[in-house]
């Protein structure tokens, strides 16, 4: 609906300040869209596709050529732009699809699961491109993804949609804080009983628990506390075998909000049951 591909049955929405029902044509001029399946003609070259898209937006031949050269640098496809799309890898097709969506310098870019089915290396390349577009071009990006690590890495703001409703929204850090504190686990080679007195009252420590030779420290900001914890234990002659920090993940948030875990792999992504989406917004 936000991309004006479907008309809403009720309610209102605006994109770039324009009502999607009253003036969908104006919305389309201000957005770019890359859907889950890249819609690319395999017989055309990347350069031909970019030129065609530019002319569909009313660019002159000279301006279309200039824009093609600019986008070639943005998505870093190099000489591959002169080859037929049929010769592209999955990651290259995704990057070309991004370039096509950027031809009109959109104010808002919609990306629908852009890395589904890609191998980890290609997925990382697409992540880098998306982050660069947001950082260097100032493009507002609305990204729908089933990969929670993708949302955590890219998004300034994350929303989890459950059964068609926005269940929770906030920064990744805010959402992870809602499901609990950070946990620091210290494995002790010596008698751990002295660890409690060493750590209780330490600034930032919420609680200390002993489990055999493990000391479990709860803290709101584990990254800030783990250093002082190590120093305090050393000052009390407690010998450490291992010290680790575990912070809540967006997967923990998803489970807390929906009651299910998101199952993903490199080729397919679903939920159990398949009724949830993680929508992330990478904002300027």
N, C-alpha and C positions, 0 to 999 in steps of 0.2 A: 504493500500500500504506500509506504513512504517513497518508493521508487516510481510510483504511479502506474505500476503494472496491473494492480487490482484496485477497484474502487471500494472504499469502505461502505459497509451497510449502515453504520451509525457512527457518531462521534466526529471529532475534528482532529486534524494534525497539520502542522506547518513544518516545512523544511527550508532552511535558509530564509526564514521569515515569510514564506509564501504558502498559502493554503493549498493542500494537495488536490482538493476537489474543485475549488474555484478557478485555479490557474495551473493545471498540471504541466502544460507546455513550458511555462516559466520555470517550474521546478526542474524539469529535465535539462534545461539549459545550464543549471547551476550545480548539477550532481554528476558524479561518475559512478558506474556500477560494474562490478565484476562478480558474476554469479558463480555458484559452486562448480558448474561445468563450463569451462572456457569455450565461448562461441567463436571459434576461429576457423576461417576457411583454409583447409590444409593445402590447397593448390596455390594460394597466394603467398608471396613473401611477406615477412614482417613489415618491411617498408611499404609495400602496397597496401596492407591493411591499415597502417597508421595514416597514410595519405587519404585513403577512402574515408576513414572516420573523420578526419579533419575537414574534408570537403562536405560531408554530410552536415557538419556544424556551420557551414557557410564560409570556410576559410578560402581565400584565393589560392591559386597554385603556388605562388611564392611563399605565402604564409604557411601553407600546408607543408611545404618542403622545410621551412625553418623550424616548424613545430616538431616535425619528424626527427630532425637532428637533435633538438633539445631533449626529446624523450629517449632517444638512443643513449644519451649520456645518463639520464635518470635511472634507467633499468639495466644499463651496462650489458647490452646484448652484442655489441660490437659488430663484426662482419656477419653474424648470424642473421641480421635483419635482411640481408640480400638473398637468403636461402628460403626455400618453401617451408611453410609451417610444419608440413608432414615430417621434416627432418629434425624437428625440435624435440628435446627431452621434456618430461612433464614439468620440471622446474622452469625451463625456458618458456614454455607455453604460458605458465602462470605469470611470469614477468612481462611477457608481451601483452597478456590480457590486462595487466595493471596499466601498461603504457596506453593501451586503447582507451581505458577508462579515464585516463588523465588528459586526453587530447584537448578538452575544452577548459582546462584549468579549473576543475570543479571546486566549489566551496566545501562540499561534503562528498566524501567517497564512501560508498557502500561496498563492503567485501563480505561475501557469503561463503564461509568456510574455505578460504582460499588455499589452504594447505592440505585438505583432505586427500588421502591417497598418495601423497608425495613421500619419498624416502626422507630420512632424517636430514641428510645433507641439503637436499633441495628445499625442505621446509625451513631450514635455517636461513638459506639465501632469501626466501620470500619474507621471513621475519625481518631481516636486515633492511630489505627494500621498504617495507611498510613503516618501520621505525624512522627511516631516513626521510620518507615523504612527509611524515608528520613533523619531524624535527627541522628539516631544511626548507620545506615549502609551506609549512604552516597549515597543511590540509587537515581538516577535521575528518576523522575516519570512524565509521561505525562498522565494527567487525563482529560477525557472528561466528562462533567457534565452538567445537566440542573438545578442544584441547585446552585443559585448564592451565597448563604451564604456559601456553601461548597467551592466554588472557593475563596471567600474572606478569609475564615478561613485557608485554606491549602496552597494556591498558593503563590510562590514568584513572579511569572509572569503569567499574564492572557492574553489570546487572545480571542476575540469575532469573530466568523466566521459568515458571513452573505451572504447567497446565494452562498456558496462555496468559498468565498474569505475572507482572514484575514482582517477584517475591522479596528481593533485597537488592540494594544498590549502594555503592560506595567505592572508595579507593581499595585496591587489593589489601593494603595494610589494615584499613578499617574493618574489612570483612573478615580477615583472618583473626583479628583481635576479638571478634564477637564469639568465637568458638573456644577461646581459652588463651592462657598465657604461654610463653615460651618455656621450654623445659631444658635444663642443663643436666646432663648425666655424667657424673665423675666415677670412674672405676678406680678403686683404691687397692694398692698392693699391701698396705699396712692395716692396722686396726682402724676402722672407719669411725669409731665412737668420738674421736676428737674433732671430726669434721663438723658435727652439728654446732658445737660451741664456736668453731671458727667462722661459720657462715651465718648463723642466726644473728640478726641485727645488722647485717651487711646491707648497705644502701642498695635498694632495687630488688632485694630478695624477698619474695612473698612467703615462701615456705621451704622447709628442708625436711626430707624424708630419707631414712636409712633402710636399704634392702640388701641384706648380706654385705657384700663388699661394694655395693653401689650407693652413691649419694645422689638423690634426685632433688634438684633445686628448681623451684618454680619462680619465674620472673616475668614481669610485663615486657621488659626489653632485654631479651637474652643476649643480644649482640653487645650491649653496653655493659652487661654484668659478668659475662664469661671471663673477662680478663681479671677483674677484682676477685672473682671466685678462685681462680688459679693461684693468684698471689696470696690470698688469705690461707689457702690450704698449705702452700709452701711455707708460710710463716709459722704455721702450727705443726711443722714437720710431718705432714700427711703426704705419703708417697703416692703420686698419681700414676696409674697405668694408662688411662685414657680419659679424655675430656671431650664431650660432644655436645652440640646444641641442636635441638629440634624445635622448629617453629611450625605453627599451624599452616596448612596449605589450603589452597582454594578447593581442593578435593574434600577436605574436612568441612569447609563451608558448605559445599554442595550437598554433602551428606546431611549436615545439620539442617539445611533449609528444606530439602526435598525428601529426605528419608532414604535416598538411593545413592549409589556411587555411579559416577560416569565411567563407562567402559570404553576405552579407545585402543586402537592399534594403528599400524601404518597404512592400512587399506580401508578401514571402515570405522565409523564411530557411532555408537548408540548409547542410550541409557537403558536402564532396566527399571520400569518399563520405558519405552521410547516416547516420552512425552515432555522432555525437558530440553531447553536450549540454554547455553551460556552466551549472552550478548555482551560484548565489550565495546566500550567507546574509548578510542584513543584520541584525546582532545588536545587542542592547541594550548 
